[in-house]
Structure formats: structure tokens, C-alpha cells
Amino acid sequence: MSWGSTYMSITGSNGEVISLTGFTSRSWPAIFLQPGASGLDMPPVELHSDDSPNLDGSIFRSTRTGSREIMLPVYLYGIDRRSLRDLKQRLAVALNPAHGPCRLEATEGDAQPRHLYCYYRGGMEGNEAEDSAGFRWAKYGLTFTAPDPWWYGPDLRVAEWSFGIGKPFLGRPLYPFRISLGGVDAQVPVVNPGQVEAWPHWEIKGPVRSFNLVGPSGDSFGMPSPDGADVVPDGRVLTVDTRPGHKSLIDDQGTNYWPRLAPNPRLWPIPAGRSEVALNVIAGSGTASVRLTLRPRYLTY
């Protein structure tokens, strides 16, 4: 089978995109990824178990994925000493962890891009030995740490539903379920094409009288109607970000909806593969909509 080359790049915290696998233009200088890269496939896994005083071995309790360590051997080449020095300075500024993480992106021959965010740790201290640097070239073993160890694919809009006054509309007619002029109450099949659980984004456009979203594990979050009023007013769009460390409910005008949630909310993920989620949304006096978007996560690049 014909298979194209893997393209890899680093986007620095300053937004500069640096190619690692070829020329971005006819002009030099250039950076080339050398053989020997590590840490690009499975992330490290921690296993937790308890020893038994009366039985052989131990009893498995849980597992946790740790942060990912990456090493990239690179070769810098310039047309002269000045271009090499400028290239070093550009790379150093782009990798500076004080300004934020870098984005490492890999695109295989089937044009499926995946990326992760990582912080530069070392490897560019410099070594002027004969086999490490020359007048127009230099070699580094760049090391990075990815606190979030998963590779991400592009955003994927799973489904969108519109309902309320007017003709009911199902954005993508994939899921047979009950939908009415007043809202939606259904078990909806959802497919996560990634290899690990994904944390979805919800966009709820008012007017919405109340809503409750229940995940495959039974966890749920929602907003009851206060005295019959709309929880999401007409014309507002409430964005629910369920990602750990980013969990928020903010509308398009910057209003924080978190205090309005029903007691004991749990913003849940969608497991890999096929599962079902329960939607219970009641529209106000207008046309409302709900959009589900997720970003698949993968074990390897």
C-alpha cells in the first residue's frame, strides 16, 4: 500500500509553526527530526494494587495514566553562521515554557492529524563538541513533558438538535428518538471515534426553560426552571466545557451559570466507542437548540 511520509511540527507558545520533517520553503535554514525520537506512542501507566498476607501476588485496584515524556533529536542547518544563529534564537523563543506550552502535531500519510500540548524541559543547552555542532549546523536532543498525555484529533460535531416553535429539526438525522415542539426527551446513541474517553462541549441556545443531561455512567448535570422562567434566555448561547481543569458554564456575554446548576452536578465524559446519553430539554417560547461537540483522544500519534 502506498503511504506518504509522516509530517511533524512544533507550534511554539508565540504561535510560530516550526516544521521538523522537511522544508517549508525554498530558503534555508531548516530543522530536521532525526531517528531516535521517543515517547510518541503509549503514555506511561501507573498500576495500583494491594498485597495479600495469605495469597500469592497482589490484588489489582486501579490504574492511572501519568504525564508523557518526549525526546526529539533534531538537526539544525543554516546556509551560514548568521542564519544558524537566527534559527537557534527563533527555536529558543518558541520553546520557552515560561510563555506557555508548545503544540506538537503529527500527520500520517492518511492525512489524519493528531496533536498534544507539551512543555520544553531541556536539551538545548548547547554542546560545541565536534559531533554535536559545527559552523553551520547543530544537533539537540529536545525533551518535553506533556501533563495531558493524550493525543487529540480535530473537533468532531457529533449532533445538533433544534426544537421549539416551528417545525422540529434534527440537524443530522442519525438517531431515531422522540422530539416535539416543546423540547426533546430521549436516549441518544453517541459514537466517540477516539481510543479513550472524551470530554464534550455543549452549546445550548435559548430560549430553554430547563435541561438535564445524563451520561452513560448515570452522572448528570442540569438546571431546573426558576419560577417558570427560562434558564437560558432567548438569543443567549450557553457553552458547557466539561474538561477537567476547564469546567465552566459561561454564555456568550460572559455570564457564569455555575451557581444555577442543580445540586450535586457531575460534568461527565463520553467513553470510547458507542454509548447512550439521555437528553431532557424543555424549550421556552421560541426556537432553541443543543449542539454536542467532542475532540477525540488517542493513545498514540
C-alpha positions in Angstrom: 0.0 0.0 0.0 1.3 3.4 -0.9 1.8 5.5 2.3 3.0 9.1 2.5 5.6 10.4 4.9 4.8 11.5 8.4 4.7 15.3 8.8 5.6 16.6 12.2 5.8 20.2 13.5 6.0 22.2 16.7 4.0 25.3 17.3 5.6 27.5 19.9 3.9 29.4 22.6 4.5 32.5 20.4 2.4 31.0 17.6 5.3 30.2 15.3 5.0 26.9 13.4 8.3 25.1 13.0 8.4 22.2 10.6 10.5 19.2 11.8 10.3 16.9 8.7 11.1 18.9 5.7 11.5 22.3 4.1 8.7 24.8 4.5 10.1 26.9 1.6 13.0 27.0 -0.8 15.0 29.1 1.6 17.3 27.7 4.2 17.7 27.3 7.2 15.8 24.2 8.2 15.3 21.8 11.2 15.1 18.1 10.6 13.8 15.4 13.0 16.5 12.7 13.3 16.0 8.9 14.0 15.6 8.1 17.7 12.5 10.0 18.8 10.8 8.5 21.9 7.7 8.9 23.9 5.3 9.3 20.9 3.3 6.1 21.4 1.7 4.7 24.6 1.8 7.1 27.6 3.2 5.7 30.9 0.7 3.9 33.1 0.7 3.5 36.9 -0.8 0.4 38.4 -2.2 0.3 42.0 -2.6 -3.0 43.8 -2.8 -4.3 47.4 -0.7 -7.2 48.7 -2.5 -10.0 50.5 -0.8 -11.6 53.5 -2.2 -15.0 52.8 -2.3 -15.2 49.0 0.3 -15.1 46.3 0.8 -12.0 44.3 -1.5 -8.9 44.8 -5.0 -7.7 44.1 -5.4 -5.1 41.3 -7.2 -1.9 42.4 -6.9 0.8 39.8 -4.8 2.3 37.1 -3.8 5.9 36.3 -2.1 7.4 33.2 0.9 9.6 34.1 2.3 12.6 32.2 4.2 11.8 29.0 7.9 12.4 28.5 9.1 13.0 24.9 12.5 13.3 23.3 13.1 14.7 19.8 16.6 14.6 18.3 16.8 17.5 15.8 19.4 18.7 13.4 19.6 22.5 12.6 21.2 23.5 9.3 21.9 27.0 8.0 23.4 28.5 4.9 25.9 30.4 7.0 26.8 31.2 10.6 24.3 34.1 10.9 21.3 32.0 9.6 22.2 29.2 12.1 22.3 31.7 15.0 19.0 33.2 14.0 17.4 29.7 13.7 18.7 28.9 17.2 17.2 32.1 18.6 13.8 31.5 16.9 13.6 28.0 18.3 14.6 29.0 21.8 11.9 31.7 21.9 9.3 29.3 20.5 10.1 26.7 23.1 10.3 29.0 26.2 8.0 27.3 28.7 7.5 30.5 30.7 5.2 31.7 27.9 3.1 28.5 27.8 3.1 25.1 26.2 4.1 24.0 22.7 1.8 22.1 20.4 3.4 19.0 18.8 1.5 17.9 15.8 1.9 14.7 13.7 0.1 14.0 10.4 0.4 10.5 9.0 0.2 9.5 5.3 -3.6 9.1 5.6 -3.8 12.9 6.4 -5.1 12.2 9.9 -3.6 15.0 12.2 -3.1 14.5 15.9 -1.6 16.8 18.4 -0.7 17.2 22.1 0.5 20.1 24.3 3.8 19.8 26.0 6.3 21.9 27.8 10.0 22.2 26.9 12.3 20.7 29.7 15.8 20.7 28.2 18.2 19.5 25.6 19.0 22.9 24.0 21.7 23.9 26.5 24.3 23.6 23.7 27.4 21.4 23.1 30.2 22.6 20.8 31.8 19.1 20.6 32.8 18.1 17.0 30.0 15.6 16.8 27.4 18.0 18.2 27.9 21.3 16.4 29.7 23.0 13.6 30.0 26.3 11.9 26.6 26.0 10.1 24.9 23.2 11.9 23.9 21.9 15.4 22.3 18.9 17.0 20.0 18.9 20.0 18.0 16.2 21.9 15.0 18.2 22.9 13.0 16.9 25.8 9.4 17.8 26.7 6.7 16.9 29.3 3.1 16.6 28.3 1.0 16.9 31.5 -2.1 15.8 29.4 -0.6 12.6 27.9 -3.3 12.1 25.2 -3.1 12.9 21.5 -6.0 14.9 20.2 -7.8 14.8 16.8 -9.7 17.6 15.2 -13.0 18.7 16.8 -15.9 16.5 15.8 -19.5 17.7 15.8 -21.5 14.7 16.9 -25.0 16.1 16.6 -27.2 19.2 16.8 -30.9 19.4 17.6 -33.3 22.3 17.2 -36.8 22.4 18.7 -39.5 24.7 19.9 -41.9 26.9 18.0 -41.9 26.0 14.3 -41.1 22.7 12.6 -38.9 20.4 14.7 -35.5 19.9 13.1 -32.8 17.2 13.7 -29.5 18.6 12.5 -28.2 15.2 11.4 -31.0 12.5 11.1 -28.9 9.7 12.5 -30.7 9.0 15.8 -34.4 7.9 16.0 -35.9 9.4 19.1 -38.8 11.5 20.3 -38.7 15.2 19.6 -41.5 17.6 19.9 -42.3 21.3 19.6 -41.7 21.7 23.3 -38.3 20.0 23.5 -36.6 16.7 23.5 -36.7 13.7 25.9 -34.6 10.8 24.6 -31.9 8.2 25.0 -29.4 9.3 22.2 -26.7 6.9 20.8 -23.4 8.7 20.5 -20.1 7.4 19.0 -16.7 8.6 20.2 -14.2 7.5 17.5 -11.2 8.0 19.8 -9.4 5.4 21.9 -10.1 6.9 25.4 -12.9 8.9 26.9 -13.6 12.4 25.6 -14.9 15.4 27.4 -17.6 17.1 25.4 -18.6 20.7 24.7 -22.3 21.5 24.8 -23.8 24.6 23.3 -27.3 25.3 24.5 -29.1 28.1 22.6 -32.1 29.7 24.3 -34.9 30.1 25.0 -34.6 27.0 27.2 -36.9 26.6 30.1 -34.9 23.7 31.8 -32.5 21.0 30.9 -30.9 17.8 32.3 -28.1 15.9 30.6 -27.3 12.3 31.8 -24.2 10.5 30.8 -23.6 6.8 30.1 -22.5 6.1 33.7 -25.6 7.9 35.2 -23.8 11.1 36.1 -25.8 14.2 35.3 -26.0 18.0 35.4 -28.8 20.4 34.6 -30.7 23.5 35.5 -34.3 23.5 36.8 -36.6 26.3 35.8 -36.7 29.1 38.5 -40.4 30.1 38.9 -41.2 29.0 35.3 -38.6 31.4 33.8 -36.1 30.5 31.1 -32.7 29.2 32.5 -31.1 30.2 29.1 -32.8 33.4 27.8 -33.8 33.9 24.1 -30.8 34.7 22.0 -28.2 33.6 24.5 -25.8 30.7 23.9 -24.6 28.8 27.0 -21.3 26.9 26.5 -20.6 24.0 28.8 -17.0 22.9 28.9 -16.7 19.6 30.8 -12.9 19.2 30.6 -11.1 18.7 33.9 -9.3 21.9 34.8 -11.5 23.9 32.5 -15.0 23.0 33.8 -17.2 26.1 33.2 -20.7 27.2 32.2 -20.5 30.6 30.5 -22.8 32.2 28.0 -21.8 34.4 25.0 -22.0 37.5 27.2 -19.6 36.2 29.8 -22.3 35.3 32.5 -21.3 32.5 34.8 -24.1 29.9 35.1 -22.3 27.5 37.5 -24.2 28.7 40.6 -27.5 28.0 38.8 -26.8 24.2 38.4 -29.0 21.7 40.3 -27.4 20.2 43.4 -24.5 17.7 43.1 -23.7 18.3 39.4 -21.2 16.0 37.7 -19.9 17.0 34.2 -19.4 13.7 32.6 -17.2 12.3 29.8 -18.2 10.1 26.8 -16.4 6.8 26.7 -14.6 5.5 23.6 -16.9 3.7 21.2 -20.7 3.6 21.1 -22.7 4.7 24.2 -26.0 6.4 25.0 -26.7 9.7 26.7 -30.1 11.0 28.0 -31.3 14.4 26.9 -34.2 16.2 28.7 -34.5 19.7 27.4 -37.7 21.9 27.5 -37.8 24.9 25.2 -39.2 28.3 26.1 -41.4 30.4 23.8 -39.1 30.2 20.8 -36.8 28.0 18.8 -34.0 26.5 20.9 -31.1 24.2 20.0 -28.5 21.9 21.6 -25.2 21.1 19.9 -22.7 18.4 21.1 -19.1 18.6 20.1 -16.2 16.5 21.2 -12.5 16.2 20.5 -11.4 12.5 20.2 -8.3 11.5 22.2 -5.8 8.8 21.2 -3.1 6.7 22.8 -0.5 7.2 20.1 0.3 9.7 17.3 
